[in-house]
Amino acid sequence: MVKYSIFSLARNALSRHENWPEAWRSPEPKPEYDVVIVGAGGHGLATAYYLAKEHGITNVCVVEKGWLGGGNTGRNTTIVRSNYYLEPNAHFYEKSMQLWEGLSQDLNYNVMLSQRGVLNLGHSPADIDNFHRRGNAMRLNGIDAEFLDREQIAAMVPLLNMSMESRYPILGGLVQRRGGIARHDAVAWGFARGADARGVDIIQNCPVTGITVENGRAVAVQTARGVIRAKKIGIAVAGNSGHVAAMAGLRLPIESHVLQALVSEPIKPCLDTVVTSGAVHFYISQSDKGELVMGGDLDGYNSYAQRGNLPILQHVTVALLALFPCFSRLRMMRTWGGVMDMSMDGSPIIAKTPVQGLYINTGWCYGGFKATPGSGWVFAHTIAQDRPHKLNEAFTLERFAQGAMIDEKGAGPTPNAH
């Protein structure tokens, strides 16, 4: 079998992949579906996959304005964790973590999950107090959490600057050892292949230009390839959620911002965990190719641009050198930006909308990638059952009018997805 696989790979490489079988179909859209999902990123593809797998709804179409996984799914820093403080987020992200842990087996596709641990650094007594409080809350919710002192952190990450004379002295930290990273494109491809195998149509290069609403109900999406009618429509387009929802007359409580990231030139393996710092506004991990993947905070202005700018890159590199002076001579290889759909309380919206038959999945802020399987799982339930699952019943649109905020902006660690 191994010999056959090697020869098969060589044969396809020499033929310039002309005979390489497609992982999913590229069908023409049908006139009508039971469900149309707008957005073929990780969340949209996961929703389609779980609609078919968990609910038996296979007459599903996923429409994408560009190519599959070409938005935030391909523009993030791949960190996976469930270290949240507030109960709605804690239970939801822990479900997502559990799905991550079996995802390669479920999809029969290696998503390259590496549970190398996610370490949050504390630089002040307030940080340490917060970590103890959050770690205790996590353990009460059945989520792994471990507080580390300075000596344990120095042993775990020897390259860190542990000097008490540094700009950001490290006093302790909180680690979730089940956290880590995964391969972002493999996640999109695995969900796409799994959904396609169950009969879902994935339509790429098909921008949605309008949503038809009749008598208060969404009944069709207007696209560059014609009108596609649907019994139910789900929106999962990350930073473009406000624009797409406006096609149905909805105004969402979100803003779109750019979140930048960058990678260094590849070096030998030297960092085998994810390190984040809320005070420094910085996070870093090392990819399987040897690149150091790092990022920081949002740009401070609204934008739909998928590109970076110098002030944030300067901040990230300064933060890198404050924590890891040994990386000072590395060269930056490339940089990018993802468009964040920032909710007003830092928590997602996974819910029915006031428009009948229209469902929204948005407001992921920094946490979209790690939520991918959990988001698809509960969004599929919400669409199929026309009611939220217990895990997303708090993530409603109405909470902003009711004052029932899930304010995790200050309790979560440094931004680490997208």
N, C-alpha and C positions, 0 to 999 in steps of 0.2 A: 504493500500500500504506500509506504514512504517512497519507494523507488518510482512508482507510478505518479505520485504527486510531483516529484522533482522533475520527471520528464515532461509531465503535463505543463508545469510552469514554464519550463524552457521552451517548449513548443509554442506556447502562446506568446512568450516574449519575442521569439524570433519571427513570428508572424505579425508582430506589432499589435497583438491582441485582437486581430480581426475575427477570430473564432471564439473569443472569450464570451461565455454565456452572460446575458444580462441578469443582474441581481433582482431587478423588478421591471415590470412592463412599462411602456409609455403609451397607454391607450388613448383613444379619442373619448372625450367626455360624453356620457349618456345624457339624454334630455332631462332625466329626473333621478334622484337618489333619495333613500331614506334619510341620510345625513350627509351634509357637506361641511367639511372642516376647512376653514380658511387659514392657510399657513402650514407649510411642510417643513417646519423646524422640528426639534426634538419633541416639544409638547404636542404639536398637531399630529405628528406621526405616532407618538405613543397613545394618544387618544383614539386614533383610528385602529391601532393594533388591539387595544383593550376592548373597544366596542365589538370587534369581531371575536376576540378570544373569550372574553368574560361574559358578553351579553348576546352573542350570536347574531349581531347586526353586521352583515357583510356588504350590504348594498350602500357602500360608503365611498365618497370621493374626497380626496385631499387636493385642494388647489393651491398653487404656489406661484407667486409673481416672477420668481427667478428660478434658480436651481435648488434642488433638495438640500436642505441644511446650509444654505448660503447666507443666512442671516446670523443671528446671535449664536446659533448652535455651532457654527464654524468660527466664531469670534469671541471665544471665552477662554478662561484659564483652568477649566476642567476640574475644579475642586468639588469634592463630595463630602458632606457632613450632615449631622443632625443635632448639633450642639446648641439647641435653643432653650430659652428660659420660659417663655409663656406657653401655657398648655396647648392652645390650638396649634401653634407652630411646632411645638415639641412632638406632638403625636403625629402630625402630618409628615414632618420631615423624617421621623423615625420609620414610618411606613415606607417612605421613599427609599431610605437606607436599606431596609429589609428587601425591597424589590431589587435594588442595586446588587445586593449580595447574591442573588440568584439569577441575575439578568442574562449573563452569558449562556447559562444552561437553558433558560427559558426561551431565548431567541435562537439558540444554537448558532451563536455568533459571538466571537470574543470581543467584548467591549473594553478589554484591558483595564479592568478595575484593579487598582493597586492600593490596598488598605494600609498605607504607610504611616497613618496618623496625621492629625491636624493639631498643631500646637499654637495656642494663643499666648502671646507674651504679655506679662504685666509689668508696668514701669512705675507704679505708684501704690501707696497703701490702698487708695480707692479701687484701683484695678484688682488688687489681690482680694479685697473684700467682695467685689463683684464676682470674681471667679469662684470663690467659695460658695457664694449664694447660687450662682448659676449651676455650678457642678452638683450641689446638693439637689437642686430642682431637677436636673437631668437624671440623677440616680433615682429619685422618687418616681420619675416617669419611666423607669426601666431602661434608661439610656446610659451607656458607659461614659464615665468621666473620671479623670484622675488629676489631682493637683500636684504640681512638681515644684520643688524648691530650686534655688539657684544651682546647687551642685548637680541635681538630677538633670536640669536643662543643659548644663555644660557637658555632661556625659552623653546626652542624647544628640545634641547638635554642637560638636566640638568647634565648628568654624564661627560660631556666634561671638560677637564682642561682649564679653562678660565683665568688662571693667566697670567698677562703680563710679569712675570718673568720666564715663562716656556721656554723650548728650541724653541718651535714653537708657539709664541703667536698668538692668533686668532683675526684678525682685522675685519673680516666680512665674508660673504659667499654668494653663489648663490644657490638657491634651485629651482628645477623643481618638483612641487608637484604631477604632474601626473606620475613621474618616480616611480620606486619601484623594486620589485622582482617578480619572477614567479617560478613555480616548474619545474626544468629542465627535469626530466624524464616524467612528465605528458605532457609536450610539445611534446616530441618525441612520446609518446604513442598515444596522441590525433591525431597528423598528420598521424601516421602509420595507425591507425584504420580508419580515414577518407579517406585516399588514398585507402586502401584495400577495403573499402565498395564501392568505385567507380571503382573497377576492376583492380587496380594497383597490380602487383606482387612484393612482397618484398622477396628477396632471401638472407638469412643470411648465414654466414660461407662460403662465396663464393669469395675468393680473386681474384682480377683482376691481371692477369700476363702479359697482353700485349694489345695493341690497334692496330687493323689492319687498315692500310691506303693504299688505292688503288687509283692511279691517283690523289693524292692530297686530297682525301676525306676519312674521318674515316667511316668505314663500319661495324666494329664489335669489340667486346671486347673478349679477350681470358681470360677464367676464370678456376678455379680449377674444375669446373663442366661442362666444355666444352665451345665451341665458341658460343657466342650470337650475332647475327647480328642485326643491328639497322640502321634506316634511320638517326637518330640523336643521339649524345652521349653528355651527360653533366657530368662534373667533379665537385664534391662538397665534397672534402675530407680534407679540412682544412690544417693542417700542413704537410700532405703527398702529397699536390698538385704538388710540383716540381717533385717528384718521378713518379707519375701517368702521368703527362703531358709529361715527358721524353719518355714514351712508345710510344708517337705519334711524337716524334722528336722535342718537344717544350722545350725551356729553359725559365723559368719564372723569372721575376724580384722580387723574394721573397726569404726570408731566413726562416728557421725553428728554433724556440727557445722554450725553456721550460718556462712556466709561472706557478708558484706554488701558492697554496692556502692551507689553513688549517682551521680546526674548533676546537673550545674549547669544553669542556664538557658542557652539557646542563645546563642552569640556568633559573630562572623565567624570564618572559618578562620584559625587562628593556630598550630596544633600539628599538623604533618604527619608525625609519627612516634609510636610507642608508647614511653613512657619508664617504666622500672621501677627500683626501688631495693630491694635486699634488706635493707640496713641500716635504711632508713627504714620498711620494710614498706609499700610504696606503689607504685601503678602508675596510669598515666593515658594516655588517648588522646582524640581528638576525633571524634565521630560525624559522619556525613554530614548530620545535622540541626543541627550546630553545638554540641551539648551536650558538655561535658567529662565523660567517663566515667571513674570512679576507684574504687579500693577499696584494701583493706589486708589485714590478717591475719584469721584465724579468731576467732570468739568462743571463749572458753576452756572452754566447758561443752557437754555433749551436748544436742542438741535436734533436733526435727523441725519447728521453726517456720520459716516462710518470711517472716520479718519482721526488721527491724533493731532496734537499740537504741542509746542515746545514746553510751556510752563509745567504741564502735568508730567511730561517725560523727565524734566529736570527734578521735579519733586520725587519721583519714583527712584531715580538713580541716587539722589542724595540720601534718601531713606535706606536704600540698599547698602550704601557705604557706611552709614551710621551703625547698622547691625552687622554687616559683613565686610569689614575693611579689606579682607583678603581678595575680594572680587574687583578691586579698583582698576585693574588693567584690562578687564574684559571689554570687548566691543559689542555694541548693540547691533543685532542682526536685522530685526524688523519690528515694526510696531503697527497697531491697528486699533480701531475703536468699535464698540458695539453700542447700539441704541437701547437705553434702559427705559422701561416703563415704570416710573417711580410712583408708587401709591403714596397717599398722604400719611400713612402710619407705618410704612415699611413692610407690610404684609400683603400677600396676594389677594386677588379677587378671582374666585372660581365659582360661578353662579349663573342662575337664570337672570335674565334681564326683564325690564318692564315690557319689552316687545315679545309677544308669544312666539315660541319656537326659536328664539335667538338666545344663545348662551355665550358667556364671555370667560376667557382665561387670560388674565393680565395682572399687572401690578407686581411683577417679580423682583423689581429693584435689583439687588446684587445676587439674588439667589436662584436664578432660573435654571442653571444647568443641573445643580444637585437635586432639584425637584423633578427632573424630567420624568422618571417612571411614576412617581407618586402623583404628579400633576395629571398625567394621562390617565392614570387609574381612576382617580376620583372624578375627573372631568367626563370620562366615558360613562361612569355611573350616573352623573348628574344629567347628561343628555339622554341616556337610555331610559332612566326611571322618571325623568322630569322632576327630580327632586335631588337635593344634595346628599352625599354620603355624610355620615357622622363626622368624618375627618375634615370635610370642607364646609360644614354647615355654618361655621362662624365667618367664613370668607365671603360675605355677601356685599353687594353694592350698597344695600340699605344701611350698613353699619356706620357709614360716614354721616348720614342724616340723623341716625339715632344716638350718635356719640358712643357707640360700642367699639371703640378703636382697639386694635391689637398692636400696640405700639412697641415693636421689637427693634426699632431703629437704634436705640441706645444699648440694647442688651445683647444683640448679635455681635459676633466678631467682625474683623475687618472685611470689607467687601471682597468677595472671592469668586464670583462667577460672572462671566461675560467681560 
